[in-house]
Amino acid sequence: MTTKIGTPDTDLIELSGKWVYRHPKTFSELHVNGTVYIVREGEYNKASGLDYMIVENKTTGEISMIFEGTQGTQDFLTDGTLPGSIPNTQLREADAAYKKESQKYDIKNVAGNSLGGGLSNYIASKNDGIRSVTYNPAILPKGTYDKNNPRIINYLSEYDPLTLGERGLGYGNRLPGESHILQNNVPWLQTILSNHTGYDDAGITVKGKNIPIDADAYLPVGIWSGKVLTGGGKGQKIDMNPDNIRILANSLRTRMMEQISRGQFYLDTAVDLVNNEGSSLDNRTTSLQETFDNLLAEGEFGGIITSLANYAEFRDEMEKAKPVSYAAIDFMQRVRTLPILGEVLDVVSGSFFNAIDLLVDIPALVNDLALRTEDMMDQVSKIKMQAIPELFKGINDQYLSDAMVTELKEHYKILDENKDLVVKQVLTFSAQVTYVSNELEKADKLLSATQKVQSVGAPPATQAYVLKESKALKDGMGKKQRLLDRNFRDFSAKTTNLLMPVLSSIRSIINQLKQVIKSAIRYLENIQTGLSIVKIPFTDRDYHLKEELREYIRKLQEILLTVRGVGSAVKDMESNLEHVLAIYRPYIDTALFEDTKFQDVILLNKAATNIFQSAEIVFDDIKHQLSGNKSAAISALDKLAVQTSNNMKSLLEQIKRGSINV
């Protein structure tokens, strides 16, 4: 039997990465992968930033709550580098909103992208009977989370800048439930934001051809289960009856053929580029240094390669401690002038004077932190002058030699023939499955499903599909790839040497600031205890003093929470700096070929790889389901599926050899 899914994960990905950002009105119809969803409620543009919509699957009646993520590019990089970046208040508000909506609706799923994904995961962690499906979610605050929670699944796209940062800094344990990395985008600077949300209606244009950006379009979805195939790529074994053969035939004719035709189109375009451009593939009009300078100065790239520049934002956050400290000192001075509190001051005089000393230290430490942050910015600027040139060694003038271009042409000639052969093989397999399905329809109606399958003979024999071996690029890009590898190692080493000392200095100041604020809070709480025994007759002055002191303590506690988060972030960056640089490397390597035709080849290759890899995973599941069946028809289809799957694997290996590693 096939599995009935109320709302597929692919639909929840699209609802949270695309539709909720558009703020659809109540009763709007959303068309998602052939299913209609009705918007039951929409809460948008709220002051708290907690926006969401309630949707109903018109086919199944299932209700889902979709949380909106961070709008635009604001803070979405910082979300990955600042531990606990989702405030506890926002998490609690999301949980309260879920509980409120649950009074009206039988909510089965929560979902979200970015911040919305973090909120969804928090709700599913705190409430039973609710599923959370997220796409590139923000991490939760530091704590213990159940990595085996079967009701939570996180889909992380390969080049999402947020989850790259989270993984690079070792924050994977702050994503509850299962996490799976999807190969469904390309490492291009122009797609940084859409790599995060997963969607962009405009797509991207390469050589005048449009590449759509649609996160769930070509994911490896099980033909019978409807679930995204992760891990080994094999779904639960099902009964291969006439209904399931018909489902396979229909899916191969539609979704699978559309998918591999798109991959064929990308490779056709790449082949044309290699054949027609030849030595002009590396046709840079400006030097790599100039191109890279522009990238570093503009757009989001500077924020990624020098993500520590975001600590300027942390410095601004720390500045908020200064007016709080000054106001608290003023409060203490006013309290000292009240004679009626003299006896209390005698009791807590130690706390009183210690608190003032500590409150005076806080602005001084914040100023020191500002100076250290300026040092950080200076070091970041030195990366441009001292570390980035390492990336250009040996490739600044002409990366592709005539000999390399000749090999590329030879390889892509074979690749062109082989990809057409694989597409033809899939078409043939589809026709064979359709033949068996039609024969089953003709079978004696009195036979059982099993008997029908046993009664049908093998489909007509087809030609053998044998791929050609490419003798070119046996070592991939060979010396050219090793040159990129060596250059990146040198770049990473120099960047690390520039940043580590100032990171250590910042962490030292933050640790001092943390201890001073903690001690100040403790002494203020002692004074608060002393004030609690005071009652000034005929006035509410004592009440207002207590409330004012309580507010200063609260504000300092909030600042302490931020200081702890920044301290943890700096410590983790110190420990993982080389890993963080390495995990963003695909963006760097692709950027090295900005404005060249070879960059187009890299992007087309990667897009085709994603599609054929997804198709290969689906074929792994197909052959798994067809295997072990004694029917002549199913056994024959199984052999054809195995042959098709093996050829896809060979084709993938050849595609990857025709480009640099990204």
N, C-alpha and C positions, 0 to 999 in steps of 0.2 A: 504493500500500500504506500502511496505517496503521503507526505506530511502536509497537513493543512496549516498554513501560516496566516495569522490574523493580520499582521502588518509586517511586510518584509523589512529587513535591515536596510536594504538599498533605498526603500522609500523614506525611511526615517533619516537616512543620511541626506537625501535631497531636501526633505522638509526642513531640516535644521541648518543645512549649508547654503540653501538658496531661498526658499519661500518665506521663512519667518523674517528674514532681513527686509522683505518687501512690505511687511505690515499689511497683509491682506485683511479686508474688512469682514465682519461677521456675515455668515451665510455665503461667502465667496466659495466658488468651486476651484480646487487646485487639481490639475491633471498631472499625476506623477506615475510614470512608467506604466501607463495604461489603466491606472486606478484613479478614481475620483475621490477627493477628500473634501469634506465640508468644514469650513471654519465655524466652529460653534461659539468661540469667544476669542477676542484679541486684546491683550493689554500691552500697549506700546507707549514709548516716550515717557516713561515714568521717571520721576525725579531720582528714585533710588537706582535706576538702571536695570531693574528687574523686569524685563519684557518677555512675553511669551504668548503663544496661541494654543487653543484647544481645538483639535481637529478630529473628525470622525471619518473612518474608512467607510465609504458608501456601500462597498461590497460586503464587508463583514460586520459593520456596525461597531468595530473596535475603536476606542477612544485613546488618543495620545496627547500628551502635553509637551510642546516643543519650546525650549528656551532659546532666546536670542543670544548670540555671542557678542564679543567686542565689536563695536561698529568701526568700519574702516580699518586703518592701520594703527589707530591710537592704542597704545599700550600692549598690542598683541605680541610684540617681541619681549617687552618687559615681563609679561605674564609668565614667560618661561624661565626668567632668570631671578625673579624675586620669590623666594619660598613663602608660601602662605599668601600669595598675592590676591586670592579671593577672600575678602574680609569675612570674618565670622558672622557679622551682622547680615551680609548679603546671603550667606548660606542659610542662615536661620529664616530670613525673609522668603527664600525660595521654598524651604520646607513648609513654612506657614501657608504660602500660596498653594502648594500642592494639596495640603490638608483641606484648605478652603474649597478648592475646585473638586476635591474628591467627595465633598458633601453633595455635589450636583451631578457629577459624572463618575462612571465606573472606569477610571483611568487604568489602562493596562501597560502603557509605555511612557517613559519620559525620554527625551532626546535633546541633543544640543551640540553645537560646534563651539570650540574655543571656550570662553567663559561659560557659555550655556551648557557645554559638555561637563564642565566641573560641577555646575549646579545639579545637573541630572544625576551624576554619579553620587553626589552627596545624598540626594533624596533616596536613591535606591539602596544606599548603605544604611540609611536610617529607618527605612520602611519596608515591611515584608510585602511580597506579592506584586511587586512592580519591577518592570524591566527597564534598564537604561541602555540606550544605544547612542554612542557618541562618535563624533568625527573630529579628530585633532583636538581633544579636550585639554583645558588648563588643568594643572595639578591641583590637588587639594592641600590644605595646610598640613604642616608636619603632624604625623600621627600614625596610628597602626590601622591598616586597611586590609580587608580580606581579598587577597589576590585570586582566590578560588571561588569567589562569588559567581555562581552560574547565571545570575540575573543581570550581570553587567558585562558589556562588551565594548571595547574601544577600538576604533579603526584609525590607524595613524598612517597618513600618506607619507611616502618615502622622502619627499623633500619639503615637508611642512616646516617652516622656520621655527614655529612655537615648539612642536614636539621634538624637533632636532635638538633645540636648546635644552629641553627637559631631559632627554636621553643623554646628551653630552655631559650634563651636570650630575647625572646619576639619580634623577628623581623618579625613575620608573616605578619605584615602590609606592609612590603617592598617587598612582592610578589604580583604583580597586578593580577587581574582576579581570577578565581576559583582555589582552592587548595584541593586536595583529597589525603588522606593517603591510600596507598595500602599495603595489607598484603601479600607480595610476597618474603620475604627473612627470614633468621634466624640470631639470635644474636651471631654469632661465630666470634672470633677474626680473624680467617683465611679468613673470607669473608668480611672484612671491606671494602676493595677497590671495590670488585664486588657488595657489597651492595650499593655502591655509583653510579657506572656506570650501574649496572644491568646485566652485562654479564661476563662470564668466560667460554671459551670452555672446559676447563679441568673439570669444576664442582668441587664438593667436594666428598670425599670418606668416608662413614660411614659403618663400619663392612664389608668392602670389596665391598660395593654397591655404585654405583655412583649416586649422587644427582645433576642433571644439574642445572646450574645457568643461567636462561633465563628470564629476567624481565617480558616479555609480554606473556610467554608461557601459564600461567593458570590464567590470569586476568579474572574477570567476564564480559565477552563481550556479549552484547545482541544478541540473535540468529538472530533476524530480523533486528535490527538497525545497528549492527556491531560496536556499540559504547560501551566504557567501562561503565558499570553500576555503578553509584556512588549514594551517598545519600540513598534514599529508595530502590534503586535497581530495579525500575520499569521503563520500557521504555514507550514511547507514545503508546496508545492503537491502535491496527491495526485491519484490517478486517481479520477474520480467514477464508480465502478462500482456495481452493485446492492448490494453489501455496505456500501459507504460511505454510500449513500443510506439504507439501513436504520438504520445507526448514527445518522445525522442525525435521522431520524424519531423514533427511540426517545429520543434526548437532548432533543429539543424537547418531547416529551410529558411528560418527567419533570423533569430538572434545570432546564431553562430556564423551564418553566411554574411550577415551585415558586419559582424566583428572582423572576420578575417579579410573581408573586402576592404575595410578601412585600413588594416595593417598593410595590405597589398598596395594601396594607394600611397601610403607613406613611403614604402620602400621604392615604389616606382619613381617618386619624386626625388629620393636620395640618389637612385641610380642615374637619373637624368642629370643631376647636379655633377656627379663624379665624371660622367662621360662628356658632358658639354663644357664644363668649366676647366677640367684638367688642372694645369698649373695655376689657373686663376682661382682655385679653391681658397688659397691663402691670399686673398686680394685686399689686404688691409690698406685703407687709405690714410690711416694715421698709425703712429707707433703704438705698440701695446702699452707702453708707459703712459702715453697721453690718454688712451682709452681708459686705462685703469684709474688714472687720476680723476677723470670725469666721473667715473662710477663711484669713486670713493667720496667725491664732493657732493654728489647729487643722489637723490632717491634713497631707497632703503638699504642699498648695499653697504654703505658706510656704517649703518646701524647693525649690520650682521657681522662683517669682518672685524669691526671694532666695537662689538656690542658692549664692551665695558664703558663706552662713552655714556651709556644709560645711567651710570652711577652719578652723573650730574643731576639727574632727576632725584636720586636718593639724597644727594646733598640738599636739594631744595626741600625735600621732605623733612630732613633733619633741622632745617632752619626754623621750622614751626615750633621747635622746642624753646627757642629763645624768648618769644613774647610770653609764653606760658611761665617760664622761669622768672622773668621780670615781674609779672603780675603776682606770682606766688610770693616773691620777696616783698613786694609792696604790701600784700596781705599780712605777712608776718610782722612787718613794721607797724602796721595799724593795730594789730592785736596787742603789741607791746605797750601801746599808749592807753589801753583800757585798764584803769585801776582795779575794777571789780574782778578782773581775771588774774590779779596778782598771785593769789594762792595757787591757781592752776599752773601759772608759769613757773612758780617755784618747784612744782612737782615735775614738770616736763622741760625744765630749762635746758637740760643736756640735749634733748631732742630738738628744741627750738633753735639753739645756736648751731648745732650740727646741720640741721636742715638748711639754714641760711647759707652756710659755707658751701654745701653741696649744690644748692640752687645757683650760686654764683659761678661754680665750676662748669655748669652745663653749657652756658653760652660760649665760654672759652674753648671748651672741647669741640663745640659745633663749628666755631671759627677755624680751629685746627683741622677739622675734617674738611672744611671748604678748601683750605690750602692744599691738603693732600689730594683732594679731588682735582684741583687745578694741575697738580703734578701728574695725575693720571691722564688728563687731557693732553698735556705736553708729550707724554710718552706715546699716546695714541698717534699724535701727529708724526712722531719719529718713525712709527711703523711704515708710514708712507715713504719716507726717505731712505730708511735703512733695511727694512724687511721685504717690502714689496718688490724691489728690484731683483731679489733672489728668484722670483717667479719667472723672470724674463730671460734668464741666462740661456743662451743657445737657441732662442726662438723669437727674438725680437724682430728680426728681419724676415726670415722665411722658415716657417716650421716644416712645411711639406717640400721635400726635395723632389727632383724629377723622378728619381728611382722610386720614391714612395708613392708618387702619383700614378706611376705605371702599375705598381702593385695594387693600388686601390682600384684602378680601372679593371684589372684582371679579376680581382676578387668580386667586385660588384657585378661583373658580367655573369659569373657563376651564380651569385646570389639572386640575380634577377630571374634566371631560369628556374632555380630551385624554389623560389617563393611562389612562382606561377604553378609549379608542379604540385606543391603542397595545397594550394588553393583548389586545384583541379581534383586532388585526392579527397579533400573534404567534400567537394561537390559530389564525387562518385559515392563516397560513404553515405552521404545524405540520400542519394538516389537508391542505394541498396537498402537502407533502413525503410524508406518509403515503400519499396517493393515488398518487403516482408510485411509491413503494416497493411498494405492493400491485400496481400494474400490472406492475412488473418481475418480481414473483413469478409472474404469470400468463404471462409471455412464453415463447415457444418454448424448451424446454429444450435444443434442439440449437444454439441461437444462442450465440455467444461473449458475454462480458460487455459488450464494446463494442457489439456488434450489438443486444443487448437494450436498452441505453440509447438507441440510435438509433431503435429501433422504437417506443418509447413516445411518445405525443403529449403535448401540453401539458395540464396539469390544467385543470378548468373555471374560467372567468373568475370573478373575485370583485369585490366592490364596491371603489370607490376609498376610501382612508382619508386624509382631508385634515384636518389639525389646525387648530383655530381660533387666530388670532393674538390675544394678550392686549394690549389697549391700555393696560392699567394697569401700573404699575411698569416703564415703558420704561427707566428709568434705575436699575433695581433698587431698592434702598432709598434711592437718591438722596442728598439732603441728610443724612439720618440716618446713612448709611454714611460720608459725608465727615466728619461730626461725630466718629464713632468714630475715623476715621483721624487727624484733627487731634489729638484727645485723646491717642491713643497716642503720637504723635510728641512731644508735650509731656512725657508721662510718661517716655518713653525718654530724652529729653534731661536731665531733672532727675535721673533715676536714675544716668545716666552721670556727670554732674557730681559727684554725691555719692560715687560709688565709685572713680572713677579715681585721685584723689590717694592714697587709702589703699592701693589695689592697687599703685601705683608704690612706695610706702614698703615694703610687704611684700616686693615683688620685690627691692628693694635689700638688705634684711636677709638674705633667702634666698641671694642671690648672695655676700654676705660669709660666711655660714655654710658655703656650698659650698666656697669657697676655703680657709677655715680647716680644714675636715675633710680636704680633699684634701692640704693641706700636712702636717697632723698624721699622716696615713697614710704619707706619703712618709718623714717622719723616723722613724716607728716601724719602717718597713721597713728603714731604714738600721741601726737598732739591732738588728733581727732578724738582719741580715747579720753584725753584729759578734758577736752571741751564738752564731752558728752555728760559730764557731771555738773556742768554749769547751767544755772537757770537765772537769767536776769529778770527780776520782777517788773511788771507793768510795761513790758516791751517784748518785741519778737526779735530783738537784735541778736540774741544768742542763736536763734534758729537760722537767721540769715548767714551768720558767721560759719556755722556748721555746714550749711549747704554750699557756701562758697569754697570752703576747704575741700569738701567732697568732690566738687567739680574740678579743682586743680589736681587732685589725686587721680581722678578719672582720665583727665587729659594726659597726664604723665604716664599712666598705664598704657594708653593708646600709643604714645610715642615710644615707649619701651618695646611694645610689640613690633613696631616698625623697625626699631634699632636691631632687635633680635633677628628679624627677617633679613635685613641688609647684612648683618654680620655673618649669618649662615650662608647667604649668597656669595659673599666675598671669599669665605673659607672654601666653599665648594668650587668656586672659580679657580682659586689657587691650586686645589687638588686636581682639577680636571681641565686645565687650560688647553693642554695639547690635544686632549680628546675633543674638546669643543671646536677647536680649529679644524681638526680632521673631519668632524661630522658635517661641517659646512663646505668641505672641499669641493664637492660637485659643482656648487655655484661658482666657486673661484675658477676651476678649470674651464668651465663653459665660458665664463666672462673673458678669459684670456683670448678667446677667438671672436670677441664682439665685432660685428660689422664685416665678418668674412663669410664666404659661402660654406667653409668647413664647419662653422658653427651650425648652419642649417642642417648639414649632414648629421652632426652629433645629435641635434634635437629630433630629427626625423627617425634616426636609428633608435633612439630611446623610446619614442612614442610607439614605433612598430614593435620593439621588444616587449613593451608593456602589454600590448594587445595579443601577440602570439604566446606570451607566457601565460596570460589568463586563459587563452584557448587551450593551451597544453594541459593546464590544471583541470579544466573541464573534461578534456579527453581522458585524463587519468581516471576521473570518476566514472566516465562512460565505460571504459574497459573493465573497471572494477565491478560495475553492475552487470556487465554482460558475461563476465568470467564464470566458469564452473557450471554453466548450463549445458545439459546434454542434448538439447534440441539442435538439429543440424543447422537451422536458420540462425539461431542465436549464437551458436559456436562459430559460424562463418563470420557473423558481424563482429564478434569478439576479436577474431584474427585481424580483420580489417581495421578495427579501432586501435589495436596494438601497433600495427604498421604505421597508421596515421600519427599516433602519438610519438613514436620513435622518430619519424621524419620531422615532426615539429621540434623535437629536442635538437636534432642536427641543424635545422634551419636557425634556431635561436643561437646556437653556438657560432654559426657563421655571421649572423647579424652583429653579434657583440664584437667579433674580431674586426669588423669594419669601422671601428670608431675608438676614440679614447675611452677609458673607463670612467663612468660617472654613476 
